[in-house]
Amino acid sequence: NEYSEEEKKKFQLVIDAHNAIYDTLKDPNSLTIYGIRMFDEETVVIRFTATNGFGGTVTNYAAYNGELLFDCQAMYTGEEIRWKDVLEYNKTLS
């Protein structure tokens, strides 16, 4: 599968965002991605759930453009990116 430079850039941004979110969690294995949107050319917003410190599942929205910001539900607009497509792309990197 051939990926355009634009797709590669978007998918890499999502991978970096995922890794940044993962690294902040007390229980990283609880991370589940439910949606991904491009807010602008440099910023991706991910809707996800994870387990909090009390064992409850919480939903949050994280924006990432090299820096990670949480509680960004209002930025969850724009082009949708499918997590499945990002995972397929990620397989081509290894």
CNS distance restraints for C-alpha pairs under 8 A (distance, minus, plus):
assign (resid   3 and name CA) (resid   7 and name CA) 5.88 0.50 0.50
assign (resid   3 and name CA) (resid   8 and name CA) 6.20 0.50 0.50
assign (resid   4 and name CA) (resid   8 and name CA) 6.23 0.50 0.50
assign (resid   5 and name CA) (resid   9 and name CA) 6.14 0.50 0.50
assign (resid   6 and name CA) (resid  10 and name CA) 6.25 0.50 0.50
assign (resid   7 and name CA) (resid  11 and name CA) 5.98 0.50 0.50
assign (resid   8 and name CA) (resid  12 and name CA) 5.97 0.50 0.50
assign (resid   8 and name CA) (resid  89 and name CA) 7.90 0.50 0.50
assign (resid   9 and name CA) (resid  13 and name CA) 6.17 0.50 0.50
assign (resid  10 and name CA) (resid  14 and name CA) 6.36 0.50 0.50
assign (resid  11 and name CA) (resid  15 and name CA) 6.23 0.50 0.50
assign (resid  11 and name CA) (resid  86 and name CA) 5.47 0.50 0.50
assign (resid  11 and name CA) (resid  89 and name CA) 7.19 0.50 0.50
assign (resid  12 and name CA) (resid  16 and name CA) 6.09 0.50 0.50
assign (resid  13 and name CA) (resid  17 and name CA) 6.08 0.50 0.50
assign (resid  13 and name CA) (resid  43 and name CA) 7.88 0.50 0.50
assign (resid  13 and name CA) (resid  44 and name CA) 6.97 0.50 0.50
assign (resid  13 and name CA) (resid  64 and name CA) 7.78 0.50 0.50
assign (resid  13 and name CA) (resid  65 and name CA) 7.44 0.50 0.50
assign (resid  14 and name CA) (resid  18 and name CA) 6.03 0.50 0.50
assign (resid  14 and name CA) (resid  36 and name CA) 7.91 0.50 0.50
assign (resid  14 and name CA) (resid  44 and name CA) 6.59 0.50 0.50
assign (resid  14 and name CA) (resid  86 and name CA) 7.38 0.50 0.50
assign (resid  15 and name CA) (resid  19 and name CA) 6.19 0.50 0.50
assign (resid  15 and name CA) (resid  86 and name CA) 7.44 0.50 0.50
assign (resid  15 and name CA) (resid  90 and name CA) 7.97 0.50 0.50
assign (resid  16 and name CA) (resid  20 and name CA) 6.15 0.50 0.50
assign (resid  17 and name CA) (resid  21 and name CA) 6.21 0.50 0.50
assign (resid  17 and name CA) (resid  44 and name CA) 7.58 0.50 0.50
assign (resid  17 and name CA) (resid  46 and name CA) 7.91 0.50 0.50
assign (resid  17 and name CA) (resid  63 and name CA) 7.81 0.50 0.50
assign (resid  17 and name CA) (resid  64 and name CA) 5.57 0.50 0.50
assign (resid  17 and name CA) (resid  65 and name CA) 7.87 0.50 0.50
assign (resid  17 and name CA) (resid  66 and name CA) 7.93 0.50 0.50
assign (resid  17 and name CA) (resid  68 and name CA) 7.32 0.50 0.50
assign (resid  18 and name CA) (resid  22 and name CA) 6.01 0.50 0.50
assign (resid  19 and name CA) (resid  23 and name CA) 6.08 0.50 0.50
assign (resid  20 and name CA) (resid  24 and name CA) 6.63 0.50 0.50
assign (resid  20 and name CA) (resid  68 and name CA) 6.93 0.50 0.50
assign (resid  21 and name CA) (resid  25 and name CA) 6.74 0.50 0.50
assign (resid  21 and name CA) (resid  62 and name CA) 7.67 0.50 0.50
assign (resid  21 and name CA) (resid  68 and name CA) 7.58 0.50 0.50
assign (resid  22 and name CA) (resid  28 and name CA) 5.17 0.50 0.50
assign (resid  22 and name CA) (resid  31 and name CA) 6.90 0.50 0.50
assign (resid  23 and name CA) (resid  28 and name CA) 6.96 0.50 0.50
assign (resid  24 and name CA) (resid  28 and name CA) 7.71 0.50 0.50
assign (resid  25 and name CA) (resid  50 and name CA) 7.77 0.50 0.50
assign (resid  25 and name CA) (resid  52 and name CA) 7.96 0.50 0.50
assign (resid  26 and name CA) (resid  51 and name CA) 7.93 0.50 0.50
assign (resid  26 and name CA) (resid  52 and name CA) 7.21 0.50 0.50
assign (resid  26 and name CA) (resid  53 and name CA) 6.78 0.50 0.50
assign (resid  27 and name CA) (resid  31 and name CA) 7.69 0.50 0.50
assign (resid  27 and name CA) (resid  50 and name CA) 7.51 0.50 0.50
assign (resid  27 and name CA) (resid  51 and name CA) 6.41 0.50 0.50
assign (resid  27 and name CA) (resid  52 and name CA) 7.60 0.50 0.50
assign (resid  28 and name CA) (resid  50 and name CA) 7.60 0.50 0.50
assign (resid  30 and name CA) (resid  49 and name CA) 7.57 0.50 0.50
assign (resid  30 and name CA) (resid  50 and name CA) 4.97 0.50 0.50
assign (resid  30 and name CA) (resid  51 and name CA) 5.74 0.50 0.50
assign (resid  31 and name CA) (resid  48 and name CA) 6.85 0.50 0.50
assign (resid  31 and name CA) (resid  49 and name CA) 5.84 0.50 0.50
assign (resid  31 and name CA) (resid  50 and name CA) 4.62 0.50 0.50
assign (resid  31 and name CA) (resid  51 and name CA) 7.49 0.50 0.50
assign (resid  32 and name CA) (resid  48 and name CA) 5.49 0.50 0.50
assign (resid  32 and name CA) (resid  49 and name CA) 5.31 0.50 0.50
assign (resid  32 and name CA) (resid  50 and name CA) 6.45 0.50 0.50
assign (resid  33 and name CA) (resid  46 and name CA) 7.10 0.50 0.50
assign (resid  33 and name CA) (resid  47 and name CA) 6.24 0.50 0.50
assign (resid  33 and name CA) (resid  48 and name CA) 4.49 0.50 0.50
assign (resid  33 and name CA) (resid  49 and name CA) 6.74 0.50 0.50
assign (resid  33 and name CA) (resid  83 and name CA) 7.32 0.50 0.50
assign (resid  34 and name CA) (resid  46 and name CA) 7.58 0.50 0.50
assign (resid  34 and name CA) (resid  47 and name CA) 5.45 0.50 0.50
assign (resid  34 and name CA) (resid  48 and name CA) 5.25 0.50 0.50
assign (resid  34 and name CA) (resid  49 and name CA) 7.53 0.50 0.50
assign (resid  35 and name CA) (resid  46 and name CA) 5.76 0.50 0.50
assign (resid  35 and name CA) (resid  47 and name CA) 4.97 0.50 0.50
assign (resid  35 and name CA) (resid  48 and name CA) 7.00 0.50 0.50
assign (resid  35 and name CA) (resid  80 and name CA) 7.63 0.50 0.50
assign (resid  35 and name CA) (resid  81 and name CA) 7.55 0.50 0.50
assign (resid  35 and name CA) (resid  82 and name CA) 7.21 0.50 0.50
assign (resid  35 and name CA) (resid  83 and name CA) 7.22 0.50 0.50
assign (resid  36 and name CA) (resid  44 and name CA) 6.99 0.50 0.50
assign (resid  36 and name CA) (resid  45 and name CA) 5.77 0.50 0.50
assign (resid  36 and name CA) (resid  46 and name CA) 4.55 0.50 0.50
assign (resid  36 and name CA) (resid  47 and name CA) 6.31 0.50 0.50
assign (resid  36 and name CA) (resid  76 and name CA) 7.95 0.50 0.50
assign (resid  36 and name CA) (resid  80 and name CA) 5.80 0.50 0.50
assign (resid  36 and name CA) (resid  81 and name CA) 5.29 0.50 0.50
assign (resid  36 and name CA) (resid  82 and name CA) 6.67 0.50 0.50
assign (resid  36 and name CA) (resid  83 and name CA) 7.06 0.50 0.50
assign (resid  37 and name CA) (resid  44 and name CA) 5.76 0.50 0.50
assign (resid  37 and name CA) (resid  45 and name CA) 5.26 0.50 0.50
assign (resid  37 and name CA) (resid  46 and name CA) 6.54 0.50 0.50
assign (resid  37 and name CA) (resid  76 and name CA) 6.08 0.50 0.50
assign (resid  37 and name CA) (resid  77 and name CA) 6.07 0.50 0.50
assign (resid  37 and name CA) (resid  78 and name CA) 5.72 0.50 0.50
assign (resid  37 and name CA) (resid  79 and name CA) 5.42 0.50 0.50
assign (resid  37 and name CA) (resid  80 and name CA) 4.48 0.50 0.50
assign (resid  37 and name CA) (resid  81 and name CA) 5.80 0.50 0.50
assign (resid  38 and name CA) (resid  42 and name CA) 7.97 0.50 0.50
assign (resid  38 and name CA) (resid  43 and name CA) 6.06 0.50 0.50
assign (resid  38 and name CA) (resid  44 and name CA) 4.51 0.50 0.50
assign (resid  38 and name CA) (resid  45 and name CA) 6.24 0.50 0.50
assign (resid  38 and name CA) (resid  76 and name CA) 7.87 0.50 0.50
assign (resid  38 and name CA) (resid  77 and name CA) 7.00 0.50 0.50
assign (resid  38 and name CA) (resid  78 and name CA) 5.37 0.50 0.50
assign (resid  38 and name CA) (resid  79 and name CA) 5.28 0.50 0.50
assign (resid  38 and name CA) (resid  80 and name CA) 6.51 0.50 0.50
assign (resid  38 and name CA) (resid  81 and name CA) 7.37 0.50 0.50
assign (resid  39 and name CA) (resid  43 and name CA) 5.44 0.50 0.50
assign (resid  39 and name CA) (resid  44 and name CA) 5.60 0.50 0.50
assign (resid  39 and name CA) (resid  45 and name CA) 6.43 0.50 0.50
assign (resid  39 and name CA) (resid  75 and name CA) 6.15 0.50 0.50
assign (resid  39 and name CA) (resid  76 and name CA) 6.65 0.50 0.50
assign (resid  39 and name CA) (resid  77 and name CA) 5.76 0.50 0.50
assign (resid  39 and name CA) (resid  78 and name CA) 5.38 0.50 0.50
assign (resid  39 and name CA) (resid  79 and name CA) 7.49 0.50 0.50
assign (resid  40 and name CA) (resid  44 and name CA) 7.22 0.50 0.50
assign (resid  40 and name CA) (resid  78 and name CA) 7.40 0.50 0.50
assign (resid  42 and name CA) (resid  65 and name CA) 5.63 0.50 0.50
assign (resid  43 and name CA) (resid  63 and name CA) 6.57 0.50 0.50
assign (resid  43 and name CA) (resid  64 and name CA) 5.50 0.50 0.50
assign (resid  43 and name CA) (resid  65 and name CA) 4.55 0.50 0.50
assign (resid  44 and name CA) (resid  63 and name CA) 5.65 0.50 0.50
assign (resid  44 and name CA) (resid  64 and name CA) 5.41 0.50 0.50
assign (resid  44 and name CA) (resid  65 and name CA) 6.65 0.50 0.50
assign (resid  45 and name CA) (resid  61 and name CA) 6.54 0.50 0.50
assign (resid  45 and name CA) (resid  62 and name CA) 5.44 0.50 0.50
assign (resid  45 and name CA) (resid  63 and name CA) 4.23 0.50 0.50
assign (resid  45 and name CA) (resid  64 and name CA) 6.35 0.50 0.50
assign (resid  45 and name CA) (resid  72 and name CA) 7.47 0.50 0.50
assign (resid  45 and name CA) (resid  75 and name CA) 6.81 0.50 0.50
assign (resid  45 and name CA) (resid  76 and name CA) 5.81 0.50 0.50
assign (resid  46 and name CA) (resid  61 and name CA) 5.50 0.50 0.50
assign (resid  46 and name CA) (resid  62 and name CA) 5.28 0.50 0.50
assign (resid  46 and name CA) (resid  63 and name CA) 6.48 0.50 0.50
assign (resid  46 and name CA) (resid  76 and name CA) 7.59 0.50 0.50
assign (resid  47 and name CA) (resid  59 and name CA) 7.19 0.50 0.50
assign (resid  47 and name CA) (resid  60 and name CA) 5.90 0.50 0.50
assign (resid  47 and name CA) (resid  61 and name CA) 4.53 0.50 0.50
assign (resid  47 and name CA) (resid  62 and name CA) 6.69 0.50 0.50
assign (resid  47 and name CA) (resid  73 and name CA) 8.00 0.50 0.50
assign (resid  47 and name CA) (resid  76 and name CA) 7.86 0.50 0.50
assign (resid  48 and name CA) (resid  59 and name CA) 5.65 0.50 0.50
assign (resid  48 and name CA) (resid  60 and name CA) 5.64 0.50 0.50
assign (resid  48 and name CA) (resid  61 and name CA) 6.40 0.50 0.50
assign (resid  49 and name CA) (resid  57 and name CA) 6.42 0.50 0.50
assign (resid  49 and name CA) (resid  58 and name CA) 5.38 0.50 0.50
assign (resid  49 and name CA) (resid  59 and name CA) 4.34 0.50 0.50
assign (resid  49 and name CA) (resid  60 and name CA) 6.29 0.50 0.50
assign (resid  50 and name CA) (resid  57 and name CA) 5.50 0.50 0.50
assign (resid  50 and name CA) (resid  58 and name CA) 5.67 0.50 0.50
assign (resid  50 and name CA) (resid  59 and name CA) 6.79 0.50 0.50
assign (resid  51 and name CA) (resid  55 and name CA) 5.57 0.50 0.50
assign (resid  51 and name CA) (resid  56 and name CA) 5.37 0.50 0.50
assign (resid  51 and name CA) (resid  57 and name CA) 4.41 0.50 0.50
assign (resid  51 and name CA) (resid  58 and name CA) 6.20 0.50 0.50
assign (resid  52 and name CA) (resid  56 and name CA) 5.49 0.50 0.50
assign (resid  52 and name CA) (resid  57 and name CA) 6.17 0.50 0.50
assign (resid  52 and name CA) (resid  58 and name CA) 6.61 0.50 0.50
assign (resid  60 and name CA) (resid  70 and name CA) 6.98 0.50 0.50
assign (resid  60 and name CA) (resid  71 and name CA) 6.01 0.50 0.50
assign (resid  60 and name CA) (resid  72 and name CA) 7.81 0.50 0.50
assign (resid  60 and name CA) (resid  73 and name CA) 7.54 0.50 0.50
assign (resid  61 and name CA) (resid  70 and name CA) 5.86 0.50 0.50
assign (resid  61 and name CA) (resid  71 and name CA) 5.25 0.50 0.50
assign (resid  61 and name CA) (resid  72 and name CA) 5.08 0.50 0.50
assign (resid  61 and name CA) (resid  73 and name CA) 5.30 0.50 0.50
assign (resid  61 and name CA) (resid  76 and name CA) 7.55 0.50 0.50
assign (resid  62 and name CA) (resid  68 and name CA) 6.68 0.50 0.50
assign (resid  62 and name CA) (resid  69 and name CA) 5.49 0.50 0.50
assign (resid  62 and name CA) (resid  70 and name CA) 4.37 0.50 0.50
assign (resid  62 and name CA) (resid  71 and name CA) 6.20 0.50 0.50
assign (resid  62 and name CA) (resid  72 and name CA) 5.68 0.50 0.50
assign (resid  62 and name CA) (resid  73 and name CA) 7.81 0.50 0.50
assign (resid  63 and name CA) (resid  68 and name CA) 5.87 0.50 0.50
assign (resid  63 and name CA) (resid  69 and name CA) 5.18 0.50 0.50
assign (resid  63 and name CA) (resid  70 and name CA) 6.40 0.50 0.50
assign (resid  63 and name CA) (resid  72 and name CA) 6.12 0.50 0.50
assign (resid  63 and name CA) (resid  75 and name CA) 7.56 0.50 0.50
assign (resid  64 and name CA) (resid  68 and name CA) 4.70 0.50 0.50
assign (resid  64 and name CA) (resid  69 and name CA) 6.44 0.50 0.50
assign (resid  72 and name CA) (resid  76 and name CA) 7.04 0.50 0.50
assign (resid  81 and name CA) (resid  85 and name CA) 7.48 0.50 0.50
assign (resid  81 and name CA) (resid  86 and name CA) 7.85 0.50 0.50
assign (resid  82 and name CA) (resid  86 and name CA) 6.68 0.50 0.50
assign (resid  83 and name CA) (resid  87 and name CA) 6.27 0.50 0.50
assign (resid  84 and name CA) (resid  88 and name CA) 6.27 0.50 0.50
assign (resid  85 and name CA) (resid  89 and name CA) 6.20 0.50 0.50
assign (resid  86 and name CA) (resid  90 and name CA) 6.06 0.50 0.50
assign (resid  87 and name CA) (resid  91 and name CA) 6.41 0.50 0.50
assign (resid  88 and name CA) (resid  92 and name CA) 7.02 0.50 0.50
assign (resid  89 and name CA) (resid  93 and name CA) 7.08 0.50 0.50
assign (resid  90 and name CA) (resid  94 and name CA) 7.31 0.50 0.50
